[in-house]
Amino acid sequence: MSLCVDVYVVGEDDQMRVLDVPASASDLAGFESWRTTVWGSDAVRALGARFLPALATGELVAVAPDEVDEFLGECALIRRNLEHVTPTADATQSHATHVQQISQRLKNIEDAAERAKAVAGGVLIW
């Protein structure tokens, strides 16, 4: 299984509606195991992150529309520290390859957050 990132809006009826992922975007946010080994890791928590570490203890992270800027700040903090937060690679791949994979999934998350901002929506990671 994989983690997915989506954008949602809240309608006038207070119902959450998940938007389609544009053809030019990806909704991949990492492997299921990344809930604890990457996004919920001690290294990410030590940075002071609060949104992504919640994946380690729950099935879903919902970033409210009024929290998207703060969430983007957290993503930027993680991006600045990618070398540090990337777990040690195993025998099948190098550390540099693992950093690149995490960077790409983080880019997908950042892109979703930017799309959410553009429509006054929120972000779901599940």
DRENPA-3360 file (N, C-alpha, C; in nm, 2 decimals, always signed):
BEGIN
1 = MSLCVDVY = +0.08/-0.12/+0.00/+0.00/+0.00/+0.00/+0.09/+0.12/+0.00 ~ +0.03/+0.23/-0.05/+0.10/+0.36/-0.05/+0.02/+0.47/+0.02 ~ +0.09/+0.56/+0.07/+0.02/+0.68/+0.12/-0.02/+0.77/+0.00 ~ -0.13/+0.84/+0.01/-0.17/+0.93/-0.09/-0.19/+1.07/-0.03 ~ -0.18/+1.17/-0.12/-0.20/+1.31/-0.08/-0.31/+1.37/-0.17 ~ -0.41/+1.43/-0.11/-0.52/+1.48/-0.19/-0.56/+1.62/-0.14 ~ -0.63/+1.70/-0.22/-0.68/+1.83/-0.18/-0.83/+1.81/-0.16 ~ -0.88/+1.88/-0.06/-1.02/+1.88/-0.04/-1.07/+2.02/-0.02;
9 = VVGEDDQM = -1.20/+2.04/-0.04/-1.27/+2.17/-0.02/-1.39/+2.13/+0.07 ~ -1.44/+2.23/+0.14/-1.56/+2.21/+0.22/-1.67/+2.30/+0.15 ~ -1.77/+2.23/+0.12/-1.88/+2.29/+0.05/-1.97/+2.37/+0.14 ~ -2.07/+2.44/+0.08/-2.16/+2.52/+0.16/-2.24/+2.43/+0.26 ~ -2.25/+2.30/+0.23/-2.33/+2.21/+0.31/-2.24/+2.15/+0.42 ~ -2.11/+2.21/+0.44/-2.01/+2.16/+0.53/-1.96/+2.02/+0.51 ~ -1.98/+1.97/+0.39/-1.93/+1.84/+0.35/-1.80/+1.85/+0.28 ~ -1.71/+1.76/+0.32/-1.57/+1.76/+0.25/-1.58/+1.69/+0.12;
17 = RVLDVPAS = -1.52/+1.76/+0.02/-1.52/+1.70/-0.12/-1.37/+1.69/-0.16 ~ -1.33/+1.57/-0.19/-1.19/+1.55/-0.23/-1.19/+1.58/-0.38 ~ -1.09/+1.66/-0.42/-1.08/+1.70/-0.56/-1.00/+1.60/-0.64 ~ -1.02/+1.59/-0.77/-0.95/+1.50/-0.86/-0.80/+1.55/-0.86 ~ -0.71/+1.46/-0.88/-0.57/+1.49/-0.89/-0.55/+1.53/-1.04 ~ -0.49/+1.65/-1.06/-0.47/+1.69/-1.20/-0.38/+1.59/-1.27 ~ -0.39/+1.57/-1.41/-0.32/+1.48/-1.48/-0.17/+1.51/-1.47 ~ -0.13/+1.63/-1.45/+0.01/+1.67/-1.44/+0.07/+1.65/-1.30;
25 = ASDLAGFE = -0.01/+1.60/-1.21/+0.04/+1.58/-1.07/+0.04/+1.44/-1.03 ~ +0.10/+1.41/-0.91/+0.09/+1.28/-0.86/+0.04/+1.28/-0.71 ~ -0.03/+1.18/-0.67/-0.09/+1.18/-0.54/+0.00/+1.09/-0.45 ~ +0.11/+1.04/-0.49/+0.19/+0.95/-0.41/+0.27/+1.03/-0.30 ~ +0.25/+0.98/-0.18/+0.31/+1.05/-0.06/+0.41/+0.96/+0.01 ~ +0.43/+0.84/-0.05/+0.53/+0.75/+0.02/+0.47/+0.61/+0.04 ~ +0.55/+0.52/+0.08/+0.51/+0.38/+0.11/+0.44/+0.39/+0.25 ~ +0.35/+0.29/+0.27/+0.28/+0.28/+0.40/+0.38/+0.28/+0.52;
33 = SWRTTVWG = +0.49/+0.21/+0.50/+0.59/+0.21/+0.61/+0.65/+0.34/+0.64 ~ +0.64/+0.44/+0.55/+0.69/+0.57/+0.58/+0.62/+0.65/+0.69 ~ +0.50/+0.60/+0.72/+0.42/+0.66/+0.83/+0.51/+0.68/+0.95 ~ +0.59/+0.57/+0.98/+0.68/+0.57/+1.10/+0.83/+0.59/+1.06 ~ +0.87/+0.53/+0.95/+1.01/+0.54/+0.92/+1.06/+0.67/+0.86 ~ +0.97/+0.75/+0.80/+1.01/+0.88/+0.75/+0.92/+0.99/+0.81 ~ +0.80/+1.00/+0.77/+0.72/+1.12/+0.82/+0.69/+1.12/+0.97 ~ +0.69/+1.01/+1.03/+0.66/+1.00/+1.18/+0.79/+0.97/+1.25;
41 = SDAVRALG = +0.90/+0.97/+1.19/+1.03/+0.93/+1.25/+1.07/+1.03/+1.36 ~ +1.16/+0.98/+1.45/+1.21/+1.07/+1.56/+1.29/+1.19/+1.50 ~ +1.35/+1.17/+1.38/+1.43/+1.28/+1.32/+1.33/+1.39/+1.27 ~ +1.22/+1.36/+1.22/+1.12/+1.46/+1.17/+1.05/+1.52/+1.30 ~ +1.02/+1.44/+1.40/+0.97/+1.50/+1.52/+1.06/+1.60/+1.59 ~ +1.19/+1.56/+1.58/+1.29/+1.65/+1.65/+1.30/+1.79/+1.58 ~ +1.26/+1.80/+1.46/+1.26/+1.92/+1.39/+1.14/+2.01/+1.44 ~ +1.05/+1.95/+1.51/+0.93/+2.03/+1.56/+0.81/+2.01/+1.47;
49 = ARFLPALA = +0.82/+1.92/+1.37/+0.71/+1.89/+1.28/+0.59/+1.84/+1.37 ~ +0.47/+1.88/+1.32/+0.35/+1.83/+1.39/+0.25/+1.76/+1.30 ~ +0.24/+1.80/+1.18/+0.14/+1.74/+1.08/+0.18/+1.60/+1.04 ~ +0.30/+1.59/+0.97/+0.34/+1.47/+0.91/+0.36/+1.36/+1.02 ~ +0.42/+1.39/+1.14/+0.43/+1.28/+1.24/+0.30/+1.22/+1.28 ~ +0.19/+1.29/+1.26/+0.06/+1.24/+1.30/+0.03/+1.11/+1.22 ~ +0.09/+1.09/+1.11/+0.07/+0.97/+1.03/+0.11/+0.85/+1.10 ~ +0.21/+0.86/+1.19/+0.26/+0.74/+1.27/+0.15/+0.68/+1.36;
57 = TGELVAVA = +0.06/+0.77/+1.40/-0.04/+0.72/+1.50/-0.18/+0.72/+1.45 ~ -0.20/+0.76/+1.33/-0.34/+0.76/+1.27/-0.34/+0.72/+1.13 ~ -0.46/+0.70/+1.08/-0.48/+0.66/+0.94/-0.48/+0.78/+0.85 ~ -0.50/+0.90/+0.90/-0.53/+1.01/+0.81/-0.47/+1.14/+0.88 ~ -0.41/+1.23/+0.80/-0.38/+1.36/+0.84/-0.46/+1.45/+0.76 ~ -0.54/+1.54/+0.83/-0.62/+1.64/+0.76/-0.57/+1.78/+0.80 ~ -0.51/+1.85/+0.70/-0.47/+1.98/+0.72/-0.58/+2.08/+0.68 ~ -0.63/+2.15/+0.78/-0.74/+2.24/+0.76/-0.70/+2.36/+0.66;
65 = PDEVDEFL = -0.79/+2.41/+0.59/-0.75/+2.52/+0.50/-0.68/+2.63/+0.57 ~ -0.71/+2.67/+0.69/-0.64/+2.78/+0.76/-0.50/+2.73/+0.81 ~ -0.47/+2.61/+0.80/-0.34/+2.56/+0.84/-0.24/+2.53/+0.73 ~ -0.28/+2.55/+0.60/-0.20/+2.51/+0.49/-0.07/+2.58/+0.48 ~ -0.07/+2.71/+0.52/+0.06/+2.79/+0.52/+0.15/+2.73/+0.62 ~ +0.10/+2.70/+0.74/+0.19/+2.64/+0.84/+0.24/+2.50/+0.79 ~ +0.15/+2.42/+0.73/+0.19/+2.29/+0.67/+0.30/+2.31/+0.57 ~ +0.29/+2.41/+0.48/+0.39/+2.43/+0.38/+0.53/+2.47/+0.45;
73 = GECALIRR = +0.52/+2.54/+0.56/+0.64/+2.57/+0.64/+0.70/+2.45/+0.69 ~ +0.62/+2.35/+0.74/+0.67/+2.23/+0.79/+0.74/+2.15/+0.68 ~ +0.68/+2.15/+0.56/+0.74/+2.08/+0.44/+0.87/+2.14/+0.41 ~ +0.88/+2.27/+0.41/+1.01/+2.34/+0.38/+1.11/+2.31/+0.48 ~ +1.07/+2.30/+0.61/+1.17/+2.26/+0.72/+1.22/+2.12/+0.69 ~ +1.13/+2.03/+0.65/+1.18/+1.89/+0.63/+1.27/+1.89/+0.50 ~ +1.23/+1.96/+0.40/+1.31/+1.97/+0.28/+1.45/+2.02/+0.31 ~ +1.46/+2.12/+0.39/+1.60/+2.17/+0.43/+1.68/+2.07/+0.51;
81 = NLEHVTPT = +1.61/+1.97/+0.56/+1.68/+1.87/+0.64/+1.67/+1.73/+0.59 ~ +1.65/+1.71/+0.46/+1.63/+1.58/+0.40/+1.74/+1.48/+0.43 ~ +1.86/+1.53/+0.42/+1.97/+1.44/+0.44/+1.97/+1.38/+0.58 ~ +1.93/+1.46/+0.68/+1.92/+1.42/+0.82/+1.80/+1.33/+0.85 ~ +1.68/+1.36/+0.79/+1.56/+1.28/+0.82/+1.55/+1.15/+0.74 ~ +1.63/+1.14/+0.63/+1.62/+1.02/+0.55/+1.68/+0.90/+0.63 ~ +1.61/+0.80/+0.65/+1.66/+0.68/+0.72/+1.78/+0.62/+0.64 ~ +1.87/+0.55/+0.72/+1.98/+0.49/+0.65/+1.93/+0.39/+0.55;
89 = ADATQSHA = +1.98/+0.39/+0.43/+1.94/+0.30/+0.33/+1.98/+0.16/+0.36 ~ +1.90/+0.07/+0.29/+1.94/-0.07/+0.31/+2.03/-0.12/+0.20 ~ +2.06/-0.25/+0.19/+2.15/-0.30/+0.09/+2.10/-0.28/-0.05 ~ +1.97/-0.26/-0.07/+1.92/-0.25/-0.21/+1.93/-0.12/-0.27 ~ +1.96/-0.01/-0.19/+1.96/+0.12/-0.25/+2.06/+0.21/-0.17 ~ +2.11/+0.31/-0.24/+2.20/+0.40/-0.17/+2.12/+0.51/-0.09 ~ +2.19/+0.57/+0.00/+2.13/+0.68/+0.08/+2.09/+0.79/-0.02 ~ +2.17/+0.82/-0.12/+2.13/+0.93/-0.21/+2.00/+0.89/-0.29;
97 = THVQQISQ = +1.99/+0.77/-0.32/+1.86/+0.73/-0.39/+1.74/+0.74/-0.30 ~ +1.76/+0.70/-0.17/+1.65/+0.71/-0.08/+1.62/+0.86/-0.05 ~ +1.71/+0.95/-0.04/+1.69/+1.09/-0.03/+1.61/+1.14/-0.15 ~ +1.65/+1.10/-0.27/+1.58/+1.14/-0.39/+1.43/+1.09/-0.39 ~ +1.41/+0.97/-0.35/+1.27/+0.92/-0.34/+1.18/+1.00/-0.24 ~ +1.24/+1.03/-0.13/+1.16/+1.10/-0.03/+1.14/+1.25/-0.08 ~ +1.24/+1.30/-0.14/+1.23/+1.44/-0.20/+1.11/+1.44/-0.30 ~ +1.10/+1.35/-0.38/+1.00/+1.34/-0.48/+0.86/+1.33/-0.42;
105 = RLKNIEDA = +0.85/+1.25/-0.32/+0.72/+1.23/-0.25/+0.68/+1.36/-0.17 ~ +0.78/+1.42/-0.11/+0.76/+1.55/-0.04/+0.72/+1.66/-0.14 ~ +0.77/+1.66/-0.26/+0.73/+1.75/-0.37/+0.59/+1.73/-0.40 ~ +0.54/+1.60/-0.41/+0.40/+1.58/-0.44/+0.31/+1.64/-0.33 ~ +0.36/+1.62/-0.20/+0.28/+1.68/-0.09/+0.28/+1.83/-0.10 ~ +0.40/+1.89/-0.13/+0.40/+2.04/-0.14/+0.31/+2.09/-0.25 ~ +0.32/+2.02/-0.37/+0.23/+2.06/-0.48/+0.08/+2.05/-0.44 ~ +0.04/+1.95/-0.37/-0.10/+1.94/-0.32/-0.13/+2.05/-0.23;
113 = AERAKAVA = -0.04/+2.09/-0.14/-0.07/+2.20/-0.05/-0.08/+2.33/-0.13 ~ +0.00/+2.35/-0.23/-0.01/+2.47/-0.31/-0.14/+2.47/-0.39 ~ -0.19/+2.36/-0.44/-0.32/+2.35/-0.51/-0.43/+2.38/-0.41 ~ -0.41/+2.33/-0.28/-0.51/+2.36/-0.18/-0.52/+2.50/-0.15 ~ -0.41/+2.57/-0.14/-0.41/+2.71/-0.11/-0.48/+2.79/-0.22 ~ -0.46/+2.75/-0.35/-0.52/+2.82/-0.46/-0.68/+2.81/-0.46 ~ -0.73/+2.71/-0.39/-0.88/+2.69/-0.39/-0.94/+2.71/-0.25 ~ -0.85/+2.76/-0.16/-0.89/+2.78/-0.02/-0.94/+2.64/+0.04;
121 = GGVLIW = -0.86/+2.54/+0.01/-0.90/+2.40/+0.05/-0.79/+2.35/+0.15 ~ -0.80/+2.23/+0.19/-0.71/+2.16/+0.28/-0.64/+2.05/+0.21 ~ -0.56/+1.98/+0.29/-0.48/+1.86/+0.24/-0.51/+1.74/+0.32 ~ -0.53/+1.63/+0.26/-0.54/+1.50/+0.32/-0.43/+1.41/+0.28 ~ -0.37/+1.35/+0.38/-0.27/+1.24/+0.36/-0.32/+1.12/+0.42 ~ -0.33/+1.01/+0.35/-0.39/+0.89/+0.40/-0.34/+0.77/+0.33;
% end
